[in-house]
Amino acid sequence: MKHRILHSSDLPDRLPGLANEMGVSLEDLQQALAWSLANEVIFEDGAGEGKRFWISSIDIEKRIEQPVARRLYHRLKQDIPSDLVPMYGKNWITLKDRWRNAWDMAYNIVINKIPSHHVRLAWLRLGGAKIGKGSSLWRNTEVLGMHNLIIGEDTVVGWHCVVDARAGLVIGDHVAIASHVLIIAGSHDLQAPEFWSISGPIYIEDYVWIGTRALIGFGTRLGRGSVVTANTVIGKNVAPYKIVGGSGAKIMGERTHDLTYKVGGKGLFTLFH
């Protein structure tokens, strides 16, 4: 397998709907999927409930020879809340990608240390991040792939976090992320001699609370109102309102469902945070 980004676990089951949406026959789309799997456009691993489907994280759409497979890849890209890595060359898209990396670097070296919400948020938004009203990322928090970052309203990310949005990071409203939390977009294929990258979008729904020094792995979804306790590693989805922690992120309890609070992390007393 090569560089890839996680798409879903149920791609074959979605083919009838995709065929109707794309205006092609189901048989043609099944053949396109088989061709894509054989030609390293789409990948699969695991078995049973653990089966997963990936697509190339390098945007190879223009190089796909089979017409329906090319259209399928184009459609599957739309399900990923991030821009794929471009095919580099002497072109505008390469220059744009390099500029984005430089913009991120400037933020992480200089801008994220400025004691002003307004300056930091303005830089992030100019870099393509979508950040809702009343939300803030406190000082010394690093952001990677800010153009793929979406944050809702009244959400706070604490000090000294790593917010890796390179594979797409969607954070909802009223989310509280404590300091020193690591949100990591990807890893590498441990079985590949070439050290291929693997990645996946991360979704953090409304009212989630993440404790200090937790690590949120790629391809996970934290359901509405769920809680991740301190020092917990998350490598799987967490159901809504569940409290997880400890080794293996075991379920420790369930939170009340009638959540109405505001985090309020961008007020007068947090101006210099």
Secondary structure as GFF3:
##gff-version 3
##sequence-region A 1 273
A	DSSP	beta_strand	4	8	.	.	.	ID=ss1
A	DSSP	alpha_helix	11	22	.	.	.	ID=ss2
A	DSSP	alpha_helix	26	38	.	.	.	ID=ss3
A	DSSP	beta_strand	42	45	.	.	.	ID=ss4
A	DSSP	three_ten_helix	48	50	.	.	.	ID=ss5
A	DSSP	beta_strand	52	56	.	.	.	ID=ss6
A	DSSP	three_ten_helix	61	63	.	.	.	ID=ss7
A	DSSP	alpha_helix	67	77	.	.	.	ID=ss8
A	DSSP	alpha_helix	92	109	.	.	.	ID=ss9
A	DSSP	three_ten_helix	111	113	.	.	.	ID=ss10
A	DSSP	alpha_helix	117	126	.	.	.	ID=ss11
A	DSSP	beta_strand	130	131	.	.	.	ID=ss12
A	DSSP	beta_strand	136	137	.	.	.	ID=ss13
A	DSSP	beta_strand	142	144	.	.	.	ID=ss14
A	DSSP	three_ten_helix	146	148	.	.	.	ID=ss15
A	DSSP	beta_strand	149	151	.	.	.	ID=ss16
A	DSSP	beta_strand	156	157	.	.	.	ID=ss17
A	DSSP	beta_strand	162	164	.	.	.	ID=ss18
A	DSSP	beta_strand	169	171	.	.	.	ID=ss19
A	DSSP	beta_strand	176	177	.	.	.	ID=ss20
A	DSSP	beta_strand	182	183	.	.	.	ID=ss21
A	DSSP	beta_strand	186	188	.	.	.	ID=ss22
A	DSSP	beta_strand	197	199	.	.	.	ID=ss23
A	DSSP	beta_strand	202	204	.	.	.	ID=ss24
A	DSSP	beta_strand	209	210	.	.	.	ID=ss25
A	DSSP	beta_strand	215	216	.	.	.	ID=ss26
A	DSSP	beta_strand	221	222	.	.	.	ID=ss27
A	DSSP	beta_strand	227	228	.	.	.	ID=ss28
A	DSSP	beta_strand	233	234	.	.	.	ID=ss29
A	DSSP	beta_strand	242	245	.	.	.	ID=ss30
A	DSSP	beta_strand	250	254	.	.	.	ID=ss31
A	DSSP	three_ten_helix	268	270	.	.	.	ID=ss32
###
